[in-house]
Amino acid sequence: MRILTHSIVAGAFIASGSMAQAGGLSPEITETPVMITQEPAPAGSSISPTYIVLGVLAALLIAAAVAEDDDDDGVPLEASDARLKTDITQIGTAENGLPVYSYRYLGHDALFSGVMAQDVLAHTPEAVVTMPGGFYAVNYDMLGMQMERLD
């Protein structure tokens, strides 16, 4: 599963630019270079295709991180970076003093409650791990809490 996560992150880096070129593999694998360019949005559309691609890649990254619920040491981690979430609303404060939020992951409809890694960095930095792509994950066990699905 770690290979999938690294592949998704690499794809996110490629998609974040306006153009990327595939190649560099042996000629048997890639016969001709492939160019990915940003097309203008259709008339009346307010969403750029680049944002759609980035949203899908972020959703895949989240799914991979959630499916790969453990790091190499067997410690349970949850992708908790605010940059991977939407509809963020503070709903309370945990016993340890951290704000607790309800939120959805980008590209998903499920509603969760938990912390933001950025808050945890200031409170308990040792409970935060940087995932591939620079996004943060939180070890909820170190905080004495759990992320919960609300719906």
ROROGU-122084 format. One line per field, with one value per residue (C-alpha): x, y, z; residue in one letter. Coordinates in pm, 1 decimal. Example, Ala and Ser with C-alpha at 12.3 -4.5 7.8 and 13.67 -1.06 7.14 Angstrom:
X: c(1230.0  1367.0)
Y: c(-450.0  -106.0)
Z: c(780.0  714.0)
aa: c(A  S)
This chain:
X: c(0.0  296.2  379.1  26.4  64.3  396.9  250.6  -43.7  181.8  403.8  91.6  -16.2  318.6  293.1  -66.7  8.3  213.3  50.8  248.0  433.9  611.3  612.5  930.8  1267.6  1183.5  1334.8  1206.2  1024.3  803.8  738.1  739.4  652.7  640.4  297.4  216.1  -43.0  -164.0  -426.2  -728.4  -945.4  -1269.3  -1582.3  -1795.6  -2009.7  -1787.9  -1634.6  -1407.9  -1072.0  -986.7  -662.1  -858.3  -1067.8  -754.7  -597.0  -918.5  -926.4  -558.1  -613.2  -906.8  -689.6  -414.7  -662.6  -804.9  -454.8  -359.8  -677.6  -643.1  -280.7  -388.9  -45.4  301.6  601.7  617.1  255.0  147.0  -207.6  -207.4  -491.5  -450.6  -543.1  -400.0  -639.0  -536.7  -708.3  -1038.9  -1342.8  -1655.1  -1442.2  -1637.1  -1511.7  -1755.4  -1579.6  -1258.5  -1100.4  -994.5  -633.7  -721.5  -713.5  -999.6  -1224.4  -1375.1  -1630.7  -1511.8  -1521.9  -1221.4  -1186.4  -1381.3  -1577.9  -1924.7  -1868.3  -1860.1  -1590.9  -1486.4  -1128.8  -834.4  -634.3  -269.4  -171.0  -321.5  -150.8  187.9  166.1  28.4  196.6  438.2  563.3  213.8  242.8  405.6  472.1  332.1  454.9  366.9  416.2  69.8  39.5  -98.7  -175.6  -118.1  -447.6  -328.1  -63.6  -342.0  -569.2  -840.9  -998.1  -1115.1  -1483.4  -1716.6  -2031.3  -2259.7)
Y: c(0.0  232.0  208.6  327.6  621.4  723.8  690.5  911.6  1175.7  1170.6  1215.0  1509.3  1680.3  1625.1  1748.5  2058.1  2200.4  2318.0  2069.8  1743.0  1503.9  1126.9  954.5  856.2  485.0  239.2  266.0  -66.6  90.9  435.9  475.1  843.8  1125.0  1213.5  1576.8  1678.5  2033.2  2240.0  2301.9  2607.3  2538.9  2518.6  2832.1  2871.7  2643.6  2788.6  2494.7  2454.0  2100.2  2129.0  2159.7  1857.1  1650.3  1772.7  1694.8  1340.4  1290.7  1426.9  1187.6  896.7  1003.8  1015.7  675.7  528.0  682.8  559.2  211.6  201.9  271.7  190.3  317.7  83.2  58.1  -53.4  283.1  380.8  709.4  916.9  1172.6  1486.0  1771.0  2065.6  2090.1  1754.1  1857.6  2069.6  2185.2  2233.1  2345.4  2350.1  2144.1  2135.8  2095.1  1764.3  1690.8  1747.3  2103.0  2046.9  2185.3  1915.0  1969.0  1812.8  1789.7  1601.3  1484.1  1640.6  1433.8  1236.6  1284.5  1115.4  1346.9  1292.0  1447.1  1484.3  1719.2  1918.1  1818.2  2183.9  2229.7  1911.9  2038.4  2326.3  2106.7  1764.6  1776.2  1420.8  1293.7  1431.9  1248.8  1397.7  1171.6  1154.4  1479.2  1684.4  1622.5  1554.2  1249.6  1226.4  941.5  969.1  712.3  961.3  1215.2  973.6  1030.3  881.2  1018.8  930.4  899.7  1102.3  972.4)
Z: c(0.0  59.4  -314.3  -396.8  -158.8  -312.7  -663.1  -574.0  -422.4  -731.4  -944.2  -730.8  -784.6  -1159.1  -1175.8  -969.3  -1257.6  -1576.8  -1788.2  -1727.3  -1958.2  -1917.9  -2020.0  -1888.6  -1891.8  -2133.8  -2494.1  -2454.0  -2185.3  -2329.9  -2703.2  -2727.1  -2471.6  -2336.8  -2271.2  -2013.2  -2061.6  -1888.2  -2107.4  -2047.8  -1863.3  -2081.1  -2106.6  -1796.7  -1586.0  -1271.7  -1187.3  -1355.5  -1473.8  -1278.2  -953.4  -1044.1  -1106.3  -782.8  -592.1  -728.3  -645.5  -293.6  -248.5  -363.0  -125.2  162.7  70.8  55.9  389.6  557.6  404.0  516.4  872.0  1016.7  951.7  935.9  1315.6  1352.2  1500.1  1394.3  1202.1  1058.9  779.4  973.6  770.1  735.7  368.8  304.9  464.6  386.6  575.2  888.7  1197.9  1557.0  1765.5  2100.3  2294.6  2396.8  2754.3  2648.4  2536.4  2159.8  1950.7  1803.8  1460.6  1231.5  871.2  545.5  348.8  5.0  -244.6  18.6  164.6  503.7  806.9  1071.8  1401.8  1513.5  1533.6  1282.4  1256.2  1247.6  1598.8  1721.3  1595.3  1845.2  2128.2  2093.3  1798.2  1860.2  1767.8  1411.7  1121.2  778.1  504.7  145.9  -28.1  288.8  436.8  810.0  989.9  1361.4  1603.9  1795.9  2053.9  2173.2  2225.7  2413.0  2151.2  1840.4  1510.3  1471.1  1176.1  1250.2  972.9)
aa: c(M  R  I  L  T  H  S  I  V  A  G  A  F  I  A  S  G  S  M  A  Q  A  G  G  L  S  P  E  I  T  E  T  P  V  M  I  T  Q  E  P  A  P  A  G  S  S  I  S  P  T  Y  I  V  L  G  V  L  A  A  L  L  I  A  A  A  V  A  E  D  D  D  D  D  G  V  P  L  E  A  S  D  A  R  L  K  T  D  I  T  Q  I  G  T  A  E  N  G  L  P  V  Y  S  Y  R  Y  L  G  H  D  A  L  F  S  G  V  M  A  Q  D  V  L  A  H  T  P  E  A  V  V  T  M  P  G  G  F  Y  A  V  N  Y  D  M  L  G  M  Q  M  E  R  L  D)
